[in-house]
Amino acid sequence: MKKVRVTTKKVLSAVKAESATVAEDLKLAASSIDKAAKKKTIHWKTAARKKSRLAKAVNKGVKAPAKKAAAKKAK
């Protein structure tokens, strides 16, 4: 369970810092979440929800700077 928390925090901090390793961190976090679900440490629906929320955060974090740049160009 600790690995799930650590990898999740790593992904969120990478998104916040706009790091280049976000995709790799997300892949590791999803893997650790799936392993925890497979071992029945967390419920499979909880695992799916965590992975979905992480992917949503990554997508939002990656797309946000592009929107800001487009808004500046429009002005």
Contacts in CASP RR format, 6 or more apart in sequence:
PFRMAT RR
TARGET T0000
AUTHOR 0000-0000-0000
METHOD contacts of the structure
MODEL  1
MKKVRVTTKKVLSAVKAESATVAEDLKLAASSIDKAAKKKTIHWKTAARK
KSRLAKAVNKGVKAPAKKAAAKKAK
1 36 0 8 1.000
1 41 0 8 1.000
1 42 0 8 1.000
3 32 0 8 1.000
3 35 0 8 1.000
3 36 0 8 1.000
4 29 0 8 1.000
4 32 0 8 1.000
4 33 0 8 1.000
4 36 0 8 1.000
4 41 0 8 1.000
4 42 0 8 1.000
4 50 0 8 1.000
7 25 0 8 1.000
7 28 0 8 1.000
7 29 0 8 1.000
7 32 0 8 1.000
7 33 0 8 1.000
8 29 0 8 1.000
8 33 0 8 1.000
8 50 0 8 1.000
8 54 0 8 1.000
10 25 0 8 1.000
10 28 0 8 1.000
10 29 0 8 1.000
11 22 0 8 1.000
11 25 0 8 1.000
11 26 0 8 1.000
11 29 0 8 1.000
11 54 0 8 1.000
11 57 0 8 1.000
11 58 0 8 1.000
12 54 0 8 1.000
12 57 0 8 1.000
13 19 0 8 1.000
14 21 0 8 1.000
14 22 0 8 1.000
14 25 0 8 1.000
15 22 0 8 1.000
15 57 0 8 1.000
15 58 0 8 1.000
15 61 0 8 1.000
15 62 0 8 1.000
18 61 0 8 1.000
18 65 0 8 1.000
19 25 0 8 1.000
22 58 0 8 1.000
22 62 0 8 1.000
23 58 0 8 1.000
26 54 0 8 1.000
26 55 0 8 1.000
26 58 0 8 1.000
29 51 0 8 1.000
29 54 0 8 1.000
30 51 0 8 1.000
30 54 0 8 1.000
33 42 0 8 1.000
33 47 0 8 1.000
33 50 0 8 1.000
33 51 0 8 1.000
34 47 0 8 1.000
34 51 0 8 1.000
36 42 0 8 1.000
36 47 0 8 1.000
37 43 0 8 1.000
37 44 0 8 1.000
37 46 0 8 1.000
37 47 0 8 1.000
42 50 0 8 1.000
END
